[in-house]
């Protein structure tokens, strides 16, 4: 099995590579996020191991959620302070391994996450009414109609589909889409919601609320001052 790694610190890279080889894994080190994303677009990697880098970890996790289709488990490796662990898990990491615990717990966590994906527990598609959201193609489909989504539209749609019927705050959506909740204007988020609404219902808000066979069409409802909710 192959594990793609992104560990800028030389010592951490050597630790991860040695632990993976000793456990029978094939480490595939990357020095830049762009090469890692390119590698994940083709089958091969069974998991991703990221260094808990103060400057880059938020952006890395956001980009991987956008481009890797959420089908590859992501484990973050770091010092293990409570803030770092909480941040990584909130940003989309599947697990966190602490360096000081040694190689054994790291390999155990990787194996568990890879097995979870192999057993099919990780979702690769979500449904809301007649619509299916497909992680592998980053597209939205209903019947014979399939609509491609941009990376950010897909992240927005996935978060709303995951929370069908529940309100998702603007802060949470901003974090899921851009990897951070600050510096993202309300207007920017509104524009992405508007574009996704059109793809869900090309006829606009005045068009029919059901498909030809009577199935309700999902709609993104604005909860003013709070966030958005996907309803059917």
Secondary structure, DSSP 8 states (H G I E B T S, - for coil): -EEEEE--SHHHHHHHHHHHHHTT-EEEEESSHHHHHHHHTSTTEEEEEEE--TTTHHHHHHHHHHHSTT-SEEEEEE---HHHHHHHHHTT-SEEEEGGG-HHHHHHHHHHHHHHHHTT-S-SEEEETTEEEETTTTEEEETTEEEE--HHHHHHHHHHHHTTTSEEEHHHHHHHHHS-SSS--HHHHHHHHHHHHHHH-TT-TTS-SB-TTS-B--EEEEETTTEEEEE-
